[in-house]
Amino acid sequence: MRLPNGQIVWLRDDALRKDLDQEYRGIEVFDETPPTDVAIIAAATALETSCVEDERLEKAILLYKLGAEMPSEETPENEAPPENLKPIVHWLGGWAGKIDEAEQSDPELQDTTPEDTLNAMSYMRTFGYIEELLRYFRPDYDELSRREQTTLIQGACHRLNKFHKALEELVGFAEYATYDAGRRKLRKLKPATDNIQLYMDAALLRDVEGLKDKEIGDRLGARTPDAEEWKTKRDASIPRSWVAKGRELLELAWGEEGYAAQVATKKAERERWRSLSKQDRLVEATAEQIALRVGASVKEVLQIIELGEPDESKDGAAFIYRAFNRGAEKLPE
């Protein structure tokens, strides 16, 4: 039951008798969501959402809202098959136009950056889920102002991050926690993937980027449990050991020749990326987001963008979406 102030309370008929003098079973009022509903929401949240970055989150939400506020018939499904790009293409074109208009007329969006647009695209699935969850509990959600909706989504994102972290810690505890019989307590043990990621990153920094031990330590030292100790000691033997362990693991995974081939490929990829202009990097990063959205390869999306003849005099990601839109319209049926 929803109260006039918007709060939801739950009623249960046939409540247990409080004493023998109570001649009938009453009605119990409680404000906790039923466990079955909580379990369904938890499972759906884990599947449909991901953690979001707090930095400039509000801008990403405001940009997302420009697309979400488009007429329902213009809003595409979460995924569009490659053979039917028209709905998503039409929507992207409309969204790009709204971004252009907002950057000129909306004070809250006049200082948006290309990264804000990429974040809006990346978090679109999560934002959409949050709005559906809010609508479920708040029938009047669509009547709220954009500012109220944006604030609610932002608050939900902060709690969503805590949810994912707590869930990850629970699963991790079940997976790798161990008991120290001598101290009669649980050992503090990081998941193996944390250490392995550190070692592999160190190996790549050495073999692909050619960094020295001290540079690797400066780059990765803050990620270790002894970050403060690293700042004072800066012992080069520590990152040297990371590099050695990382190489050993990577060669275990791909073999010595296979890892050497990986290094060569990543060096070439690094040189190619460094040779790109800032604009070309933006085009490729945007293409990666579009590819994820439409279910096509990055190469296919880049070809479609090129077919749409992007206006390189424009700034931001909106012109790339419009180029993709024009290019897709030129594709044969």
Secondary structure in CASP SS format (residue, H / E / C, confidence):
PFRMAT SS
TARGET T0000
AUTHOR 0000-0000-0000
METHOD secondary structure of the structure
MODEL  1
M C 1.00
R E 1.00
L C 1.00
P C 1.00
N C 1.00
G C 1.00
Q C 1.00
I E 1.00
V C 1.00
W E 1.00
L E 1.00
R E 1.00
D C 1.00
D C 1.00
A C 1.00
L C 1.00
R C 1.00
K C 1.00
D C 1.00
L C 1.00
D C 1.00
Q C 1.00
E C 1.00
Y C 1.00
R C 1.00
G C 1.00
I C 1.00
E E 1.00
V E 1.00
F E 1.00
D C 1.00
E C 1.00
T C 1.00
P C 1.00
P H 1.00
T H 1.00
D H 1.00
V H 1.00
A H 1.00
I H 1.00
I H 1.00
A H 1.00
A H 1.00
A H 1.00
T H 1.00
A H 1.00
L H 1.00
E H 1.00
T C 1.00
S C 1.00
C C 1.00
V C 1.00
E C 1.00
D C 1.00
E C 1.00
R C 1.00
L H 1.00
E H 1.00
K H 1.00
A H 1.00
I H 1.00
L H 1.00
L H 1.00
Y H 1.00
K H 1.00
L H 1.00
G H 1.00
A H 1.00
E C 1.00
M C 1.00
P C 1.00
S H 1.00
E H 1.00
E H 1.00
T C 1.00
P C 1.00
E C 1.00
N C 1.00
E C 1.00
A C 1.00
P C 1.00
P C 1.00
E C 1.00
N C 1.00
L C 1.00
K H 1.00
P H 1.00
I H 1.00
V H 1.00
H H 1.00
W H 1.00
L H 1.00
G H 1.00
G H 1.00
W H 1.00
A H 1.00
G H 1.00
K H 1.00
I H 1.00
D H 1.00
E H 1.00
A H 1.00
E H 1.00
Q H 1.00
S H 1.00
D C 1.00
P H 1.00
E H 1.00
L H 1.00
Q C 1.00
D C 1.00
T C 1.00
T C 1.00
P H 1.00
E H 1.00
D H 1.00
T H 1.00
L H 1.00
N H 1.00
A H 1.00
M H 1.00
S H 1.00
Y C 1.00
M H 1.00
R H 1.00
T H 1.00
F H 1.00
G H 1.00
Y H 1.00
I H 1.00
E H 1.00
E H 1.00
L H 1.00
L H 1.00
R H 1.00
Y H 1.00
F H 1.00
R C 1.00
P C 1.00
D C 1.00
Y H 1.00
D H 1.00
E H 1.00
L C 1.00
S C 1.00
R H 1.00
R H 1.00
E H 1.00
Q H 1.00
T H 1.00
T H 1.00
L H 1.00
I H 1.00
Q H 1.00
G H 1.00
A H 1.00
C H 1.00
H H 1.00
R H 1.00
L H 1.00
N H 1.00
K H 1.00
F H 1.00
H H 1.00
K H 1.00
A H 1.00
L H 1.00
E H 1.00
E H 1.00
L H 1.00
V H 1.00
G H 1.00
F H 1.00
A H 1.00
E H 1.00
Y H 1.00
A C 1.00
T C 1.00
Y E 1.00
D E 1.00
A C 1.00
G C 1.00
R C 1.00
R C 1.00
K E 1.00
L E 1.00
R C 1.00
K C 1.00
L C 1.00
K C 1.00
P C 1.00
A H 1.00
T H 1.00
D H 1.00
N H 1.00
I H 1.00
Q H 1.00
L H 1.00
Y H 1.00
M H 1.00
D H 1.00
A H 1.00
A H 1.00
L H 1.00
L H 1.00
R H 1.00
D H 1.00
V C 1.00
E C 1.00
G C 1.00
L C 1.00
K C 1.00
D H 1.00
K H 1.00
E H 1.00
I H 1.00
G H 1.00
D H 1.00
R H 1.00
L H 1.00
G H 1.00
A H 1.00
R H 1.00
T C 1.00
P C 1.00
D C 1.00
A H 1.00
E H 1.00
E H 1.00
W H 1.00
K H 1.00
T H 1.00
K H 1.00
R C 1.00
D C 1.00
A C 1.00
S H 1.00
I H 1.00
P H 1.00
R H 1.00
S H 1.00
W H 1.00
V H 1.00
A H 1.00
K H 1.00
G H 1.00
R H 1.00
E H 1.00
L H 1.00
L H 1.00
E H 1.00
L H 1.00
A H 1.00
W H 1.00
G H 1.00
E H 1.00
E H 1.00
G H 1.00
Y H 1.00
A H 1.00
A H 1.00
Q H 1.00
V H 1.00
A H 1.00
T H 1.00
K H 1.00
K H 1.00
A H 1.00
E H 1.00
R H 1.00
E H 1.00
R H 1.00
W H 1.00
R H 1.00
S H 1.00
L C 1.00
S C 1.00
K H 1.00
Q H 1.00
D H 1.00
R H 1.00
L H 1.00
V H 1.00
E H 1.00
A H 1.00
T H 1.00
A H 1.00
E H 1.00
Q H 1.00
I H 1.00
A H 1.00
L H 1.00
R H 1.00
V H 1.00
G C 1.00
A C 1.00
S C 1.00
V H 1.00
K H 1.00
E H 1.00
V H 1.00
L H 1.00
Q H 1.00
I H 1.00
I H 1.00
E H 1.00
L H 1.00
G C 1.00
E C 1.00
P C 1.00
D C 1.00
E C 1.00
S C 1.00
K C 1.00
D C 1.00
G C 1.00
A C 1.00
A H 1.00
F H 1.00
I H 1.00
Y H 1.00
R H 1.00
A H 1.00
F H 1.00
N H 1.00
R H 1.00
G H 1.00
A H 1.00
E H 1.00
K C 1.00
L C 1.00
P C 1.00
E C 1.00
END
